[in-house]
Amino acid sequence: MHGPTSAPHGRPSARYARAFAAAVVAAVGLITAANAGPARAAEPVRTAEPVPAAVHGVRG
């Protein structure tokens, strides 16, 4: 009687090749994202007029 085989359900090399390809794609994506540089800040948008000092209880 023979012992267990290393490939009971087909060719494992295809599965390993897919896993390796997925790991390479993930690594390339992470390296590309890391080297993309910082995002630019958007220009500040003024949505309201400044509040007069009298509203805050400041007397001059």
N, C-alpha and C positions, 0 to 999 in steps of 0.2 A: 504494500500500500504506500502510495506516495504522500508526501507532506503537502501542506497548502501551497498553492501557486501564488506568484506575486501579482498576477493579473487574472482574477477569476471572471471578470465581466468585460472583456475586450481589451483594447490597447490603452494602457495608462499613459503612454507617452503623449497621446493627443490631448489628454486632460491636463497633463503637466505643461505642455506647450501653450495651451490656452491660458492657464494660470500665470505662466511666465510672461506671456504677452500682455495680460491685464496688469501685472505688476510694473512692467516697463512703461505702459501708457500712463499709469497712475503716477509713477515717479517723474516722467517727463512733464506731466501736468502740474505737479507740485513745484518742480524747478522753474517752469515757465512763470507760474504765478508769483513765486518768490522774487524773480528777477524783473517783474513788470514795473516795479517802482511804486512809490506812494501815490495815492489818489490825490487829485487836485481839489482844494477846497472850493466850494461854490461861493460866489459873491454874496455878501449879506443882503437880504431883501428887507427893505423897510416897509412894514405893513401898517404902521400907525404914526400919527404925529407925536412929537415929544410932549409929555405931560408938563404943564406949567408948574413952577415951584409952589404956587399958592395952593394947589390941590394937595400937596404933600404936607402942608402945615408949616412950610418954611417962610419966615418973614424976613424981609430985607431992609 
